[in-house]
Amino acid sequence: IGLGLVGFGTFFLLFGMLLYFDSVLLAFGNILFLSGLVFIIGFRRTFTFFFQRPKLKGTSFFLGGVLIVLMRWPLLGMLLETYGFITLFR
């Protein structure tokens, strides 16, 4: 179930960017991606991964970008998410 949710989330994110940053598709993709991550590694491990002391900057940018996409500012939100994603996984 988790891999399917992450796959669909990635698909909706890419499809939302392809359709000139459609905010509904991007928001749906973000929600599916994060819920799939929780299904794959569990809630506690996801929480501890995102909220480690050295990763708080990346987490704040990533989750802030998700929030801004949900508020229907897709371009700014995706830029913040991308920066947060790179900072989290470097």
All heavy atoms as an XYZ file, in Angstrom:
730
protein
N       0.840     -1.184      0.000
C       0.000      0.000      0.000
C       0.885      1.248      0.000
O       0.607      2.206     -0.710
C      -0.951      0.000      1.214
C      -1.965     -1.124      1.082
C      -1.657      1.322      1.348
C      -2.861     -1.301      2.282
N       1.956      1.228      0.792
C       2.830      2.395      0.895
C       3.522      2.720     -0.415
O       3.599      3.885     -0.812
N       4.028      1.685     -1.097
C       4.695      1.932     -2.387
C       3.713      2.460     -3.421
O       4.063      3.313     -4.241
C       5.361      0.656     -2.891
C       6.632      0.243     -2.172
C       7.128     -1.092     -2.705
C       7.691      1.300     -2.332
N       2.487      1.959     -3.376
C       1.465      2.461     -4.295
C       1.141      3.918     -4.040
O       1.004      4.722     -4.973
N       1.026      4.285     -2.763
C       0.741      5.677     -2.419
C       1.890      6.597     -2.819
O       1.664      7.691     -3.349
C       0.458      5.812     -0.922
C      -0.867      5.255     -0.429
C      -0.929      5.301      1.090
C      -2.027      6.008     -1.027
N       3.128      6.161     -2.568
C       4.284      6.975     -2.970
C       4.337      7.090     -4.492
O       4.610      8.167     -5.032
C       5.590      6.382     -2.402
C       6.807      7.026     -3.035
C       5.637      6.564     -0.909
N       4.056      5.993     -5.195
C       4.050      6.024     -6.660
C       2.994      6.967     -7.214
O       3.273      7.779     -8.108
N       1.777      6.862     -6.678
C       0.718      7.762     -7.128
C       1.017      9.205     -6.749
O       0.712     10.132     -7.496
C      -0.644      7.343     -6.565
C      -1.313      6.265     -7.356
C      -1.612      5.057     -6.753
C      -1.632      6.447     -8.683
C      -2.226      4.051     -7.469
C      -2.250      5.447     -9.414
C      -2.546      4.229     -8.802
N       1.607      9.405     -5.565
C       1.984     10.757     -5.149
C       3.001     11.364     -6.094
O       2.890     12.527     -6.487
N       4.008     10.577     -6.464
C       5.014     11.057     -7.414
C       4.385     11.344     -8.772
O       4.698     12.352     -9.406
C       6.139     10.015     -7.554
O       6.658      9.722     -6.258
C       7.243     10.517     -8.447
N       3.475     10.458     -9.203
C       2.794     10.675    -10.476
C       2.002     11.976    -10.467
O       2.081     12.776    -11.409
C       1.859      9.499    -10.791
C       0.942      9.749    -11.951
C       1.427      9.723    -13.248
C      -0.395     10.022    -11.742
C       0.584      9.971    -14.317
C      -1.244     10.263    -12.804
C      -0.755     10.236    -14.099
N       1.236     12.211     -9.394
C       0.441     13.430     -9.325
C       1.317     14.678     -9.229
O       0.965     15.721     -9.777
C      -0.547     13.379     -8.162
C      -1.792     12.595     -8.470
C      -2.031     11.390     -7.845
C      -2.702     13.057     -9.392
C      -3.168     10.659     -8.127
C      -3.849     12.341     -9.686
C      -4.081     11.125     -9.052
N       2.446     14.567     -8.524
C       3.362     15.709     -8.469
C       3.925     16.032     -9.850
O       3.952     17.194    -10.267
C       4.498     15.431     -7.490
C       4.149     15.535     -6.016
C       5.300     15.021     -5.166
C       3.812     16.960     -5.654
N       4.375     15.012    -10.559
C       4.918     15.251    -11.900
C       3.842     15.723    -12.869
O       4.077     16.614    -13.689
C       5.585     13.976    -12.422
C       6.850     13.549    -11.690
C       7.335     12.201    -12.213
C       7.927     14.594    -11.802
N       2.649     15.134    -12.780
C       1.550     15.541    -13.656
C       1.101     16.967    -13.336
O       0.763     17.739    -14.235
C       0.387     14.555    -13.502
C      -0.620     14.628    -14.605
C      -0.249     14.448    -15.920
C      -1.952     14.858    -14.318
C      -1.189     14.511    -16.934
C      -2.893     14.915    -15.310
C      -2.512     14.747    -16.627
N       1.112     17.339    -12.061
C       0.755     18.709    -11.667
C       1.760     19.721    -12.183
O       1.400     20.824    -12.574
N       3.058     19.354    -12.188
C       4.068     20.256    -12.747
C       3.952     20.335    -14.267
O       4.178     21.384    -14.852
C       5.465     19.791    -12.344
C       5.810     20.128    -10.919
S       7.512     19.829    -10.519
C       7.467     18.118    -10.061
N       3.594     19.214    -14.877
C       3.429     19.190    -16.337
C       2.268     20.086    -16.774
O       2.332     20.714    -17.826
C       3.198     17.751    -16.808
C       3.118     17.515    -18.291
C       4.473     17.775    -18.936
C       2.677     16.103    -18.574
N       1.248     20.155    -15.955
C       0.082     20.986    -16.275
C       0.206     22.382    -15.672
O      -0.749     22.943    -15.131
C      -1.203     20.313    -15.785
C      -1.589     19.044    -16.523
C      -2.802     18.411    -15.895
C      -1.843     19.333    -17.992
N       1.404     22.942    -15.758
C       1.675     24.316    -15.337
C       1.334     24.555    -13.879
O       0.611     25.491    -13.533
C       0.939     25.326    -16.228
C       1.325     25.221    -17.670
C       0.418     24.758    -18.603
C       2.599     25.549    -18.094
C       0.775     24.638    -19.934
C       2.966     25.423    -19.405
C       2.054     24.971    -20.331
O       2.407     24.835    -21.631
N       1.832     23.676    -13.017
C       1.711     23.814    -11.570
C       0.257     23.927    -11.124
O      -0.138     24.885    -10.472
C       2.548     24.994    -11.071
C       4.017     24.754    -11.224
C       4.696     25.241    -12.331
C       4.705     24.023    -10.289
C       6.050     25.006    -12.491
C       6.056     23.778    -10.435
C       6.724     24.270    -11.532
N      -0.519     22.912    -11.482
C      -1.905     22.835    -11.033
C      -1.910     22.549     -9.534
O      -1.401     21.529     -9.071
C      -2.639     21.728    -11.781
C      -4.091     21.627    -11.410
O      -4.690     22.677    -11.101
O      -4.632     20.509    -11.425
N      -2.475     23.449     -8.767
C      -2.346     23.372     -7.311
C      -3.087     22.174     -6.722
O      -2.642     21.601     -5.728
C      -2.840     24.665     -6.672
O      -4.183     24.887     -6.979
N      -4.196     21.772     -7.313
C      -4.952     20.637     -6.782
C      -4.163     19.346     -6.952
O      -4.058     18.541     -6.022
C      -6.334     20.547     -7.464
C      -7.073     19.303     -7.021
C      -7.156     21.786     -7.184
N      -3.594     19.135     -8.126
C      -2.805     17.929     -8.357
C      -1.553     17.908     -7.487
O      -1.170     16.856     -6.963
C      -2.420     17.815     -9.832
C      -3.545     17.493    -10.799
C      -3.045     17.554    -12.233
C      -4.121     16.134    -10.503
N      -0.913     19.049     -7.319
C       0.283     19.103     -6.481
C      -0.055     18.836     -5.014
O       0.681     18.113     -4.322
C       0.963     20.463     -6.626
C       1.614     20.737     -7.972
C       2.124     22.161     -8.023
C       2.729     19.763     -8.253
N      -1.146     19.391     -4.541
C      -1.556     19.158     -3.153
C      -1.903     17.684     -2.938
O      -1.504     17.076     -1.939
C      -2.742     20.048     -2.804
N      -2.620     17.100     -3.882
C      -2.992     15.685     -3.784
C      -1.739     14.809     -3.825
O      -1.626     13.839     -3.076
C      -3.958     15.336     -4.915
C      -4.677     14.039     -4.717
C      -5.481     13.850     -3.613
C      -4.554     13.016     -5.635
C      -6.147     12.658     -3.427
C      -5.212     11.826     -5.457
C      -6.017     11.639     -4.347
N      -0.793     15.153     -4.681
C       0.456     14.408     -4.760
C       1.262     14.501     -3.478
O       1.846     13.508     -3.028
N       1.306     15.674     -2.868
C       2.016     15.838     -1.601
C       1.398     14.990     -0.497
O       2.107     14.323      0.259
C       2.012     17.302     -1.164
C       3.009     18.121     -1.921
O       4.052     17.635     -2.303
N       2.679     19.383     -2.140
N       0.086     15.002     -0.415
C      -0.596     14.235      0.627
C      -0.375     12.742      0.416
O      -0.091     12.004      1.367
C      -2.091     14.596      0.656
C      -2.257     16.026      1.155
C      -2.873     13.627      1.528
C      -3.637     16.585      0.990
N      -0.481     12.285     -0.830
C      -0.256     10.869     -1.106
C       1.185     10.464     -0.827
O       1.443      9.388     -0.277
C      -0.612     10.546     -2.560
C      -2.087     10.482     -2.905
C      -2.270     10.270     -4.401
C      -2.761      9.384     -2.138
N       2.136     11.303     -1.190
C       3.549     10.985     -0.975
C       3.857     10.863      0.520
O       4.496      9.899      0.954
C       4.433     12.048     -1.620
C       5.894     11.771     -1.489
C       6.504     10.856     -2.326
C       6.647     12.411     -0.529
C       7.854     10.577     -2.196
C       7.995     12.157     -0.395
C       8.604     11.228     -1.233
N       3.409     11.822      1.305
C       3.683     11.780      2.740
C       2.966     10.619      3.431
O       3.533      9.967      4.308
C       3.305     13.104      3.392
C       4.206     14.284      3.034
C       3.668     15.563      3.640
C       5.622     14.027      3.488
N       1.730     10.336      3.031
C       1.027      9.208      3.641
C       1.661      7.881      3.223
O       1.723      6.941      4.021
C      -0.457      9.242      3.293
O      -0.641      9.096      1.903
N       2.147      7.791      2.002
C       2.855      6.584      1.578
C       4.138      6.373      2.343
O       4.503      5.247      2.693
N       4.840      7.451      2.640
C       6.059      7.370      3.437
C       5.752      6.855      4.835
O       6.492      6.033      5.384
C       6.719      8.745      3.495
C       8.135      8.822      3.999
C       9.065      8.073      3.053
C       8.566     10.259      4.123
N       4.649      7.308      5.403
C       4.237      6.825      6.726
C       3.898      5.342      6.662
O       4.256      4.571      7.563
C       3.048      7.660      7.259
C       2.444      7.020      8.491
C       3.494      9.070      7.555
N       3.231      4.894      5.603
C       2.894      3.483      5.475
C       4.129      2.617      5.280
O       4.164      1.484      5.735
C       1.930      3.253      4.292
C       0.489      3.309      4.666
C      -0.232      4.471      4.484
C      -0.153      2.206      5.190
C      -1.569      4.526      4.824
C      -1.490      2.255      5.533
C      -2.196      3.416      5.347
N       5.142      3.120      4.616
C       6.334      2.319      4.345
C       7.195      2.162      5.590
O       7.571      1.043      5.956
C       7.157      2.939      3.191
C       6.421      2.769      1.872
C       8.525      2.274      3.097
C       7.080      3.473      0.710
N       7.537      3.262      6.259
C       8.480      3.151      7.367
C       7.840      3.336      8.732
O       8.525      3.210      9.741
C       9.668      4.128      7.196
C       9.228      5.580      7.229
C      10.430      3.833      5.949
C      10.391      6.556      7.209
N       6.575      3.627      8.784
C       5.899      3.771     10.072
C       5.861      5.207     10.540
O       6.683      6.031     10.148
N       4.905      5.476     11.419
C       4.695      6.852     11.870
C       5.857      7.330     12.735
O       6.358      8.438     12.567
C       3.373      6.961     12.639
C       3.070      8.350     13.090
C       2.622      9.290     12.182
C       3.254      8.728     14.410
C       2.348     10.586     12.574
C       2.986     10.012     14.823
C       2.533     10.941     13.900
N       6.294      6.499     13.676
C       7.347      6.922     14.606
C       8.662      7.173     13.876
O       9.348      8.165     14.120
C       7.539      5.870     15.687
C       8.659      6.264     16.655
C       8.772      5.297     17.780
N       7.620      5.514     18.671
C       7.218      4.644     19.565
N       7.851      3.508     19.686
N       6.200      4.914     20.330
N       9.043      6.294     12.955
C      10.294      6.480     12.223
C      10.223      7.676     11.281
O      11.218      8.380     11.092
C      10.647      5.210     11.458
C      11.009      4.072     12.406
C      11.226      2.809     11.672
N      12.652      2.711     11.349
C      13.141      1.771     10.579
N      12.349      0.863     10.043
N      14.440      1.726     10.338
N       9.055      7.911     10.686
C       8.897      9.090      9.837
C       9.037     10.360     10.664
O       9.722     11.299     10.267
C       7.515      9.078      9.146
O       7.380      7.875      8.403
C       7.354     10.249      8.214
N       8.397     10.367     11.810
C       8.463     11.532     12.695
C       9.895     11.779     13.159
O      10.377     12.914     13.141
C       7.528     11.334     13.889
C       7.439     12.529     14.781
C       6.626     13.594     14.447
C       8.168     12.595     15.961
C       6.533     14.713     15.265
C       8.096     13.702     16.778
C       7.276     14.762     16.432
N      10.591     10.720     13.574
C      11.968     10.905     14.039
C      12.900     11.296     12.901
O      13.872     12.019     13.125
C      12.508      9.642     14.739
O      12.418      8.542     13.852
C      11.756      9.368     16.016
N      12.624     10.827     11.681
C      13.452     11.237     10.548
C      13.303     12.727     10.267
O      14.290     13.448     10.115
C      13.099     10.448      9.295
C      13.788     10.963      8.054
C      15.126     10.701      7.847
C      13.114     11.734      7.131
C      15.779     11.183      6.721
C      13.750     12.220      6.015
C      15.089     11.944      5.805
N      12.080     13.198     10.198
C      11.845     14.590      9.839
C      12.227     15.568     10.949
O      12.591     16.696     10.665
C      10.385     14.816      9.451
C      10.082     14.464      8.024
C       9.333     13.342      7.716
C      10.552     15.238      6.991
C       9.060     13.020      6.404
C      10.277     14.926      5.675
C       9.528     13.804      5.391
N      12.118     15.153     12.192
C      12.333     16.096     13.284
C      13.622     15.846     14.069
O      13.684     16.111     15.262
C      11.109     16.105     14.204
C       9.902     16.665     13.523
C       8.904     15.836     13.049
C       9.788     18.021     13.312
C       7.800     16.345     12.397
C       8.683     18.543     12.665
C       7.689     17.706     12.199
N      14.654     15.359     13.387
C      15.979     15.303     13.996
C      16.536     16.714     14.041
O      16.240     17.543     13.189
C      16.915     14.413     13.183
C      16.554     12.962     13.212
C      17.436     12.149     12.294
O      18.366     12.667     11.701
N      17.114     10.881     12.184
N      17.381     16.955     15.027
C      17.939     18.298     15.220
C      18.659     18.840     13.983
O      18.395     19.959     13.574
C      18.876     18.269     16.431
C      19.337     19.610     16.864
C      18.328     20.155     17.809
N      18.872     21.262     18.580
C      18.140     22.300     18.881
N      16.888     22.371     18.488
N      18.649     23.281     19.578
N      19.544     18.071     13.326
C      20.244     18.628     12.160
C      19.360     18.802     10.922
O      19.719     19.524     10.002
C      21.351     17.616     11.860
C      21.340     16.619     12.947
C      20.089     16.787     13.728
N      18.199     18.148     10.897
C      17.343     18.196      9.710
C      16.154     19.132      9.855
O      15.280     19.159      8.997
C      16.847     16.789      9.385
C      17.959     15.853      8.999
C      17.421     14.519      8.615
C      18.575     13.614      8.215
N      18.111     12.340      7.726
N      16.110     19.918     10.911
C      14.950     20.787     11.130
C      14.807     21.867     10.063
O      13.694     22.234      9.697
C      15.014     21.422     12.514
C      14.579     20.531     13.668
C      14.733     21.254     14.989
C      13.165     20.061     13.477
N      15.924     22.374      9.539
C      15.852     23.394      8.491
C      15.205     22.816      7.232
O      14.286     23.417      6.663
C      17.248     23.913      8.179
C      17.285     24.964      7.109
C      18.715     25.414      6.850
C      18.776     26.368      5.691
N      20.154     26.727      5.361
N      15.644     21.651      6.804
C      15.061     21.010      5.626
C      13.609     20.633      5.835
O      12.774     20.785      4.942
N      13.294     20.159      7.036
C      11.918     19.790      7.352
C      11.007     21.000      7.316
O       9.897     20.936      6.779
C      11.847     19.125      8.738
O      12.654     17.957      8.725
C      10.444     18.763      9.108
N      11.467     22.111      7.867
C      10.623     23.300      7.884
C      10.372     23.825      6.473
O       9.261     24.227      6.145
C      11.228     24.380      8.770
O      12.475     24.779      8.263
N      11.394     23.792      5.617
C      11.180     24.226      4.244
C      10.271     23.258      3.496
O       9.381     23.678      2.747
C      12.512     24.369      3.503
C      13.154     25.707      3.692
C      14.200     25.856      4.591
C      12.727     26.808      2.986
C      14.804     27.085      4.789
C      13.319     28.046      3.163
C      14.364     28.182      4.079
N      10.464     21.956      3.695
C       9.650     20.968      2.987
C       8.191     21.044      3.407
O       7.301     21.143      2.565
C      10.210     19.562      3.217
C       9.477     18.502      2.469
C       9.652     18.353      1.101
C       8.604     17.650      3.118
C       8.965     17.384      0.406
C       7.921     16.676      2.424
C       8.101     16.535      1.067
N       7.945     21.004      4.714
C       6.560     21.051      5.183
C       5.934     22.428      4.977
O       4.725     22.538      4.736
C       6.493     20.636      6.646
C       6.875     19.178      6.922
C       6.808     18.888      8.415
C       6.026     18.219      6.140
N       6.738     23.480      5.033
C       6.231     24.815      4.699
C       5.826     24.903      3.236
O       4.819     25.525      2.898
N       6.604     24.269      2.366
C       6.242     24.228      0.950
C       4.955     23.472      0.714
O       4.116     23.875     -0.097
N       4.772     22.371      1.444
C       3.516     21.612      1.332
C       2.348     22.487      1.770
O       1.306     22.538      1.109
C       3.583     20.318      2.178
C       2.227     19.658      2.277
C       4.600     19.359      1.596
N       2.520     23.210      2.862
C       1.464     24.091      3.355
C       1.156     25.203      2.358
O      -0.016     25.524      2.112
C       1.863     24.686      4.710
C       0.832     25.563      5.392
C      -0.347     24.706      5.837
C       1.446     26.262      6.569
N       2.179     25.762      1.748
C       1.955     26.841      0.783
C       1.275     26.310     -0.486
O       0.432     26.991     -1.068
C       3.279     27.567      0.485
C       3.664     28.350      1.725
C       3.178     28.460     -0.734
C       4.854     29.216      1.618
N       1.608     25.075     -0.899
C       0.902     24.473     -2.036
C      -0.563     24.272     -1.677
O      -1.451     24.517     -2.505
C       1.566     23.145     -2.461
C       0.684     22.363     -3.398
C       2.903     23.415     -3.131
N      -0.838     23.839     -0.444
C      -2.230     23.665     -0.020
C      -2.985     24.985      0.043
O      -4.207     25.008     -0.084
C      -2.283     22.970      1.335
C      -1.880     21.492      1.341
C      -1.834     20.965      2.761
C      -2.814     20.673      0.485
N      -2.251     26.093      0.229
C      -2.874     27.416      0.236
C      -2.978     27.995     -1.181
O      -3.291     29.165     -1.349
C      -2.069     28.370      1.129
C      -2.140     28.005      2.581
S      -1.039     28.943      3.662
C      -1.005     30.548      2.979
N      -2.683     27.174     -2.181
C      -2.831     27.490     -3.611
C      -1.830     28.513     -4.133
O      -2.166     29.360     -4.960
C      -4.252     27.921     -3.925
C      -5.247     26.824     -3.655
C      -6.536     27.090     -4.361
N      -7.458     26.026     -4.066
C      -7.986     25.251     -4.998
N      -7.694     25.429     -6.238
N      -8.813     24.296     -4.655
N      -0.596     28.429     -3.675
C       0.521     29.155     -4.281
C       1.528     28.106     -4.725
O       2.544     27.881     -4.060
C       1.162     30.116     -3.300
C       0.325     31.299     -2.956
C      -0.801     31.722     -3.578
C       0.565     32.213     -1.890
N      -1.289     32.835     -2.973
C      -0.467     33.164     -1.931
C       1.535     32.323     -0.917
C      -0.549     34.201     -1.043
C       1.462     33.356     -0.021
C       0.432     34.288     -0.087
N       1.250     27.454     -5.845
C       2.006     26.252     -6.198
C       3.468     26.492     -6.572
O       4.329     25.689     -6.212
C       1.232     25.668     -7.377
C       0.476     26.804     -7.946
C       0.185     27.723     -6.802
N       3.771     27.552     -7.266
C       5.151     27.756     -7.717
C       6.084     28.009     -6.532
O       7.136     27.368     -6.411
C       5.214     28.918     -8.708
C       6.544     29.121     -9.412
C       6.938     27.883    -10.189
C       6.475     30.311    -10.329
N       5.690     28.904     -5.645
C       6.497     29.182     -4.464
C       6.592     27.946     -3.565
O       7.666     27.622     -3.037
C       5.902     30.361     -3.691
C       6.608     30.749     -2.405
C       8.030     31.223     -2.700
C       5.816     31.820     -1.695
N       5.487     27.252     -3.404
C       5.482     26.049     -2.578
C       6.396     24.960     -3.109
O       7.118     24.317     -2.347
N       6.394     24.758     -4.424
C       7.251     23.723     -4.994
C       8.720     24.115     -4.908
O       9.585     23.255     -4.732
C       6.852     23.431     -6.448
C       5.555     22.668     -6.569
S       5.506     21.140     -5.643
C       6.667     20.156     -6.539
N       9.015     25.398     -5.019
C      10.410     25.836     -4.842
C      10.878     25.573     -3.414
O      11.998     25.080     -3.202
C      10.549     27.316     -5.194
C      10.464     27.664     -6.675
C      10.450     29.173     -6.859
C      11.621     27.053     -7.431
N      10.043     25.901     -2.444
C      10.397     25.642     -1.047
C      10.525     24.147     -0.767
O      11.435     23.709     -0.069
C       9.368     26.267     -0.107
C       9.356     27.779     -0.018
C       8.188     28.243      0.829
C      10.656     28.288      0.531
N       9.617     23.355     -1.334
C       9.677     21.907     -1.160
C      10.949     21.325     -1.759
O      11.576     20.453     -1.164
C       8.483     21.231     -1.835
C       7.248     21.230     -1.026
C       6.155     20.467     -1.737
O       6.423     19.345     -2.219
O       5.038     20.995     -1.815
N      11.315     21.800     -2.922
C      12.527     21.297     -3.575
C      13.758     21.611     -2.740
O      14.619     20.739     -2.540
C      12.661     21.904     -4.983
O      11.477     21.618     -5.730
C      13.864     21.344     -5.701
N      13.853     22.829     -2.247
C      14.988     23.193     -1.399
C      14.997     22.351     -0.120
O      16.042     21.856      0.308
C      14.953     24.681     -1.054
C      16.077     25.089     -0.142
C      17.384     25.141     -0.612
C      15.838     25.396      1.184
C      18.428     25.494      0.229
C      16.863     25.750      2.030
C      18.158     25.800      1.554
O      19.181     26.135      2.392
N      13.839     22.166      0.479
C      13.752     21.351      1.687
C      14.095     19.902      1.429
O      14.775     19.251      2.235
N      13.662     19.357      0.295
C      13.961     17.976     -0.069
C      15.462     17.776     -0.250
O      16.036     16.799      0.236
C      13.193     17.598     -1.335
C      13.263     16.157     -1.688
C      12.420     15.252     -1.066
C      14.160     15.693     -2.629
C      12.474     13.898     -1.377
C      14.221     14.354     -2.949
C      13.385     13.457     -2.320
N      16.090     18.724     -0.940
C      17.546     18.639     -1.155
C      18.276     18.755      0.181
O      19.241     18.036      0.433
C      17.990     19.717     -2.166
C      17.467     19.375     -3.545
C      19.504     19.848     -2.181
C      17.644     20.479     -4.565
N      17.830     19.645      1.038
C      18.476     19.819      2.337
C      18.278     18.588      3.231
O      19.187     18.202      3.955
C      17.912     21.064      3.044
O      18.043     22.183      2.182
C      18.646     21.349      4.335
N      17.112     17.961      3.146
C      16.852     16.776      3.954
C      17.705     15.584      3.534
O      18.233     14.851      4.370
C      15.384     16.373      3.864
C      14.398     17.027      4.795
C      12.997     16.635      4.414
C      14.682     16.650      6.215
N      17.846     15.372      2.247
C      18.447     14.139      1.747
C      19.866     14.298      1.230
O      20.354     13.471      0.497
C      17.567     13.522      0.668
C      16.253     13.029      1.199
C      15.095     13.731      0.951
C      16.202     11.900      1.978
C      13.885     13.289      1.439
C      14.994     11.440      2.476
C      13.833     12.136      2.205
N      20.556     15.357      1.607
C      21.945     15.478      1.139
C      22.908     14.765      2.034
O      22.713     14.275      3.044
C      22.343     16.915      0.948
C      22.674     17.631      2.230
C      23.213     18.979      1.920
N      22.497     19.918      2.777
C      23.073     20.954      3.304
N      24.291     21.242      3.028
N      22.399     21.760      4.074
